[in-house]
Amino acid sequence: GVDGERDLHNLRARLVAECLCDEEGKPIGKASDIGELRADVVGQIFDEVRRMNGMDTDDVEEAGKD
């Protein structure tokens, strides 16, 4: 972020953009484009991205037990 502050602006769209790719692993969207989609659509994709990357609350708690 700027001046040591966290930049949470468009966080969901940015995470989705980093993870959304075609079958060859090439990115298929920019955060600015994804941010223009309906919030519920981005939210559903974001939830799936979190699940697939082990970022759900249960996964984080499980990792902390090690």
Buried (B, 14 or more C-beta within 10 A) or exposed (E): EEEEEEEEEBEBBBBBBEBBEEEEEEEEBEBEEBBEBEEEEBEEBBEEBBEEEEEEEEEEEEEEEE
